[in-house]
């Protein structure tokens, strides 16, 4: 796991180059992030903070300590992701917890836009589903040192502030217009060629792949 010790440099540029945003809905590609409002609103009984949600839900997975990363085994090859557990602890705990609970097994990448990103993590495969390990949604975790700097950056998909669930996306290029809107919480350290291969698959309506791209198995690992 020598690659997990790599120090990533994060671009602090906030210049906007696109208006496309990964969201919980398969909206038009030109829809600005600030107008993505057609997704179902978070449940009013769910706290915006993950700690409160975890207290209310006694079935939430028990943490085994900060995860170092997650291995995604796909039908296109393996993708190894290092997690920023020190800077985005709740987001990483959620991602690793869902992986270890088998919630990503058999789930597809339902939305792929060449030169932009690949989005997955929705158990319904529609872009409208998925909950956190605490149930419902949880708050964003923005860190000024973590930016959408280029291919391999792992970030949370959402439908607005504080609506993180299970969906995530992996960047295929720098996407600075998403900084401060989506939580960056990891980086691909092995299998970027697999990410790029997936990013080049043929898609149809709603940017959905013609043939399924499947996460066969997801599992977290420690340092």
ABEGO torsion letter per residue (X at the ends): XAAAABBBBBBABABBABABBBBABBBBAABBAAABAABBBBBAABBABAAAAAAABAABBBBAEBBABBBBBBAAEBBBBBBBAAABAAAAAAAAAAAAAGAABGBBBABBBBGABBBBGBAAGAGABEBBAAEEBBBBBBBAABBBAEBGBBBBBBAEBGABBABBBBBABBBAAABGABBBABBBABGAAAAAAAAABBBBBGGBBABBBBBABBBBBBX
